[in-house]
């Protein structure tokens, strides 16, 4: 049975409550991660805990245990003259912005106004409850607790 610290391989199908698929491992290698290490969202970690190899199950992850709530502070208004003139801006278009430190992050065009553009920097799955169909493929064992020099 899977426990914290185990390295596992999982096939998954992630979807929203309306049935829309947002990610799946089908056609790829299974997702490999260490349980409890923070490599995956909290609800996914908790969902695989206790599973056995070959077991399949469906888990429901509330947004608070996934990508958190939508943060209104992450929605910003940017003057149109800050965009390169050759870029044809469209609602739903993903763009990459840089903050004052030069760190880049993805934003999505939410609205186009006469003189400005509304950009949303929230994670695309923020504020959404997630459903995952899981299949545990392998338990590879955990990291050693003591490492000899």
LORO-70933 format. One record per residue (C-alpha): residue number from 1; residue in three letters; x, y, z; chain. Coordinates in steps of 0.2 Angstrom, whole numbers, plus 5000, padded with zeros to 4 digits. Example, Ala and Ser with C-alpha at 12.3 -4.5 7.8 and 13.67 -1.06 7.14 Angstrom:
<nodes>
   num   residuo      u      v      w   cadena
     1       ala   5062   4978   5039        A
     2       ser   5068   4995   5036        A
</nodes>
This chain:
<nodes>
   num   residuo      u      v      w   cadena
     1       unk   5000   5000   5000        A
     2       unk   5006   5018   4996        A
     3       unk   5013   5028   5010        A
     4       unk   5021   5045   5012        A
     5       unk   5039   5044   5005        A
     6       unk   5035   5030   4992        A
     7       unk   5039   5034   4974        A
     8       unk   5025   5029   4963        A
     9       unk   5019   5028   4945        A
    10       unk   5001   5033   4941        A
    11       unk   4991   5034   4926        A
    12       unk   4978   5047   4927        A
    13       unk   4963   5056   4918        A
    14       unk   4960   5073   4925        A
    15       unk   4943   5082   4922        A
    16       unk   4932   5096   4928        A
    17       unk   4915   5093   4936        A
    18       unk   4907   5097   4919        A
    19       unk   4917   5082   4911        A
    20       unk   4929   5092   4902        A
    21       unk   4947   5084   4901        A
    22       unk   4961   5095   4906        A
    23       unk   4975   5083   4907        A
    24       unk   4978   5064   4905        A
    25       unk   4993   5052   4905        A
    26       unk   4986   5041   4891        A
    27       unk   4998   5038   4877        A
    28       unk   5013   5044   4889        A
    29       unk   5023   5037   4903        A
    30       unk   5014   5036   4919        A
    31       unk   5016   5051   4931        A
    32       unk   5030   5047   4943        A
    33       unk   5032   5056   4960        A
    34       unk   5036   5054   4978        A
    35       unk   5021   5054   4989        A
    36       unk   5021   5069   5002        A
    37       unk   5036   5078   4993        A
    38       unk   5025   5092   4986        A
    39       unk   5028   5087   4968        A
    40       unk   5009   5086   4965        A
    41       unk   4994   5095   4972        A
    42       unk   4989   5090   4990        A
    43       unk   4973   5081   4985        A
    44       unk   4982   5070   4972        A
    45       unk   4995   5065   4985        A
    46       unk   4981   5061   4998        A
    47       unk   4971   5052   4984        A
    48       unk   4985   5039   4980        A
    49       unk   4989   5036   4998        A
    50       unk   4983   5018   5003        A
    51       unk   4982   5012   4985        A
    52       unk   4989   4995   4980        A
    53       unk   4997   4991   4963        A
    54       unk   4984   4988   4950        A
    55       unk   4970   4997   4960        A
    56       unk   4959   5010   4951        A
    57       unk   4949   5024   4959        A
    58       unk   4941   5041   4956        A
    59       unk   4945   5055   4968        A
    60       unk   4937   5072   4969        A
    61       unk   4948   5086   4974        A
    62       unk   4941   5102   4980        A
    63       unk   4949   5118   4974        A
    64       unk   4957   5122   4991        A
    65       unk   4967   5106   4990        A
    66       unk   4971   5108   4971        A
    67       unk   4976   5126   4964        A
    68       unk   4967   5136   4977        A
    69       unk   4954   5150   4974        A
    70       unk   4954   5162   4961        A
    71       unk   4963   5177   4967        A
    72       unk   4956   5194   4961        A
    73       unk   4973   5202   4964        A
    74       unk   4980   5191   4950        A
    75       unk   4969   5200   4937        A
    76       unk   4977   5216   4930        A
    77       unk   4973   5229   4918        A
    78       unk   4987   5233   4905        A
    79       unk   4987   5248   4893        A
    80       unk   4986   5242   4875        A
    81       unk   5002   5252   4871        A
    82       unk   5012   5240   4882        A
    83       unk   5009   5226   4869        A
    84       unk   5020   5224   4853        A
    85       unk   5010   5232   4839        A
    86       unk   5012   5216   4828        A
    87       unk   5003   5206   4841        A
    88       unk   4984   5203   4837        A
    89       unk   4977   5201   4854        A
    90       unk   4962   5189   4857        A
    91       unk   4951   5184   4872        A
    92       unk   4957   5168   4878        A
    93       unk   4975   5170   4871        A
    94       unk   4989   5164   4883        A
    95       unk   5004   5177   4884        A
    96       unk   5020   5177   4895        A
    97       unk   5023   5192   4906        A
    98       unk   5038   5197   4916        A
    99       unk   5037   5205   4933        A
   100       unk   5049   5218   4941        A
   101       unk   5062   5205   4945        A
   102       unk   5062   5197   4927        A
   103       unk   5052   5182   4933        A
   104       unk   5041   5176   4919        A
   105       unk   5023   5169   4921        A
   106       unk   5008   5165   4910        A
   107       unk   4993   5176   4909        A
   108       unk   4977   5174   4899        A
   109       unk   4968   5188   4890        A
   110       unk   4952   5189   4899        A
   111       unk   4944   5205   4891        A
   112       unk   4949   5218   4878        A
   113       unk   4944   5236   4881        A
   114       unk   4946   5252   4870        A
   115       unk   4962   5257   4878        A
   116       unk   4967   5242   4889        A
   117       unk   4968   5223   4891        A
   118       unk   4962   5213   4906        A
   119       unk   4974   5199   4910        A
   120       unk   4972   5185   4922        A
   121       unk   4988   5177   4930        A
   122       unk   4978   5164   4940        A
   123       unk   4982   5146   4937        A
   124       unk   4970   5140   4924        A
   125       unk   4963   5127   4936        A
   126       unk   4962   5140   4951        A
   127       unk   4944   5140   4959        A
   128       unk   4940   5123   4951        A
   129       unk   4936   5107   4959        A
   130       unk   4945   5093   4950        A
   131       unk   4941   5074   4947        A
   132       unk   4955   5061   4943        A
   133       unk   4953   5043   4938        A
   134       unk   4968   5035   4945        A
   135       unk   4977   5018   4941        A
   136       unk   4992   5014   4952        A
   137       unk   5005   5006   4941        A
   138       unk   5020   5004   4952        A
   139       unk   5027   5007   4970        A
   140       unk   5045   5010   4967        A
   141       unk   5049   5012   4986        A
   142       unk   5054   5027   4995        A
   143       unk   5070   5037   4998        A
   144       unk   5082   5030   5011        A
   145       unk   5080   5039   5028        A
   146       unk   5099   5038   5031        A
   147       unk   5112   5041   5018        A
   148       unk   5129   5035   5022        A
   149       unk   5144   5047   5016        A
</nodes>
